[in-house]
Amino acid sequence: MDYFDVNLDLSDEDLALKAAAHQFAKEVIRPTAKALDEMTPEAVIADGSPLWPFLRKAYELGYHKMLIPEPFGGMGLNPLQVNIVMEELAWGSFGLAVHLATTSFVAYTACFTGNEELIKEFTTPYCECTDASIRSCWGGTEPDHGSDMIGMGEAFFYEPNVRTNCLARRDGDEWVINGQKAAWVSGGPIATHCQLHVQSDPSMGISGFSIFLLPLDLPGVSKGKPLNKIGQRDLTQGELFFEDVRVPDKYRIVAPDMYGAMEEGILSLANSWMASWATGLARAAFDEALTYCKERVQGGRPLAEHYTIKQRIFEMFARVETCRALTRAAINLNMNIAPGFPEYSMAAKITATKLCLENANDAIQLLGGNGLSKEYLVEKLFRDARASLIEDGNNEVLARHGGHTLFDTYPRSRSDIVKLDLGEG
Ligand SMILES: Cc1cc2nc3c(=O)[nH]c(=O)nc-3n(C[C@H](O)[C@H](O)[C@H](O)COP(=O)(O)OP(=O)(O)OC[C@H]3O[C@@H](n4cnc5c(N)ncnc54)[C@H](O)[C@@H]3O)c2cc1C
């Protein structure tokens, strides 16, 4: 079902992008996601898995570079278009939509460094790739440190000598990395490259992190078993291990003095994308419930003709529109400015993930027993939605951080806005 978009400012190009993404979501993402959801994590990444033709098709269509600006070889979408496409892809499947974005993280980050050499190594080949042979991941979370990683502003974040599970030690012109990242690294099991967040100055505690971009075929890198989880089972996840991995200094793009600010910038972007995907899921649940209620007859007439059902469906519709409005405001702000206003993206992420879970839950209730059956989509939507309240930061921890930002910076003024200028690449 094609969902009406109330934004009268959408251009013909926006509408064409939306229609194409919707068709891809319906014809390719939905059936792939259903198959992957029923497979073991090992089978999902094995040769012959439907994951591979899906990725190749997505790369051929250019969806792997949807975040990358045109001067660097990307699709060059504006923030509203990113939102539109992300929402459509996640209508197909939240997990696969996340997978496609994650795979671009190294190339995306490299193009903001302004470093020609890194752009040539990490961004250009990725944008030219059409066979899905280059895929990245983001390795931040560690077995002993989840929410700690986004504890900017909290005393523990700066506490010296906090032990992390992964450490980078300087050795001349190189860094030597030892330790591991948690099983939560999205795309980790199939990634060829990683954006690695790793402690490099233990005297600064967790704030003493650096960010590296690196290929994962370096000697000493290995991977754990892919993770088995309740929802977003089509999003492959797994540990990364590092044993005396030697990395040239040129791969370090952020040093500890800028780490906290960079994390905040990343959250400002990533949370607005999470909110876009959550909007897509909220809409998928609404669509399923609406269609079912028109067909299912109880009390001698379709469910849709019962007064209370109309009210319940309307509440689902209102949640979709709330998600979309808040998300578009956040993404439009934070993809256009530097360093970003994280509280807007956090408000959008927290609200949209909560509302998408409510919609999935209500869809199950409206389908009755059928809602619990694997024959219908809504039980998968519920499981996928549940994961989103933890993904990219637990909602409570994000709210705490958003609260800090408010007390530190409000009232904001328009002079706080610094427009992002990507130049000519
Ligand atoms: C689907 C999915 C995809 C993900 N993808 C990636 C990825 O690509 N790369 C990556 O690095 N990570 C990824 N993550 C990890 C994710 O970022 C972490 O799961 C998240 O930050 C929470 O960390 P945690 O799971 O260790 O929970 P914990 O931090 O252990 O939190 C447990 C509970 O304690 C609460 N809590 C934690 N700290 C505090 C505090 N100081 N005060 C009060 N309450 C607190 C939390 O709100 C939560 O309820 C992913 C997670 C999911 C679910």
The ligand as a Gaussian input file, in Angstrom:
#p B3LYP/6-31G(d) Opt

LIG

0 1
 C       19.883000      -3.931000      16.985000
 C       21.110000      -3.302000      17.574000
 C       22.132000      -2.820000      16.740000
 C       23.302000      -2.298000      17.284000
 N       24.331000      -1.917000      16.444000
 C       25.531000      -1.541000      16.966000
 C       26.636000      -1.257000      16.106000
 O       26.532000      -1.294000      14.872000
 N       27.833000      -0.953000      16.684000
 C       27.993000      -0.890000      18.023000
 O       29.095000      -0.599000      18.467000
 N       26.945000      -1.125000      18.868000
 C       25.731000      -1.459000      18.371000
 N       24.665000      -1.732000      19.213000
 C       24.861000      -1.655000      20.658000
 C       24.062000      -0.563000      21.317000
 O       24.620000       0.683000      21.011000
 C       24.047000      -0.882000      22.824000
 O       23.292000      -2.065000      23.006000
 C       23.436000       0.239000      23.620000
 O       24.263000       1.366000      23.584000
 C       23.177000      -0.175000      25.059000
 O       24.277000      -0.806000      25.642000
 P       24.083000      -2.174000      26.439000
 O       23.313000      -3.096000      25.560000
 O       25.422000      -2.626000      26.897000
 O       23.172000      -1.853000      27.689000
 P       23.684000      -1.246000      29.102000
 O       24.490000      -0.026000      28.880000
 O       24.297000      -2.324000      29.919000
 O       22.296000      -0.797000      29.749000
 C       21.456000      -1.701000      30.485000
 C       20.345000      -0.899000      31.162000
 O       20.906000      -0.001000      32.119000
 C       20.527000       1.362000      31.849000
 N       21.716000       2.196000      32.114000
 C       22.935000       2.062000      31.534000
 N       23.781000       3.003000      32.006000
 C       23.092000       3.731000      32.912000
 C       23.420000       4.852000      33.728000
 N       24.652000       5.390000      33.741000
 N       22.446000       5.365000      34.525000
 C       21.215000       4.805000      34.548000
 N       20.843000       3.751000      33.793000
 C       21.782000       3.231000      32.972000
 C       20.085000       1.375000      30.391000
 O       19.110000       2.373000      30.145000
 C       19.533000      -0.033000      30.199000
 O       18.177000      -0.072000      30.564000
 C       23.456000      -2.231000      18.689000
 C       22.415000      -2.667000      19.529000
 C       21.254000      -3.194000      18.990000
 C       20.173000      -3.673000      19.932000

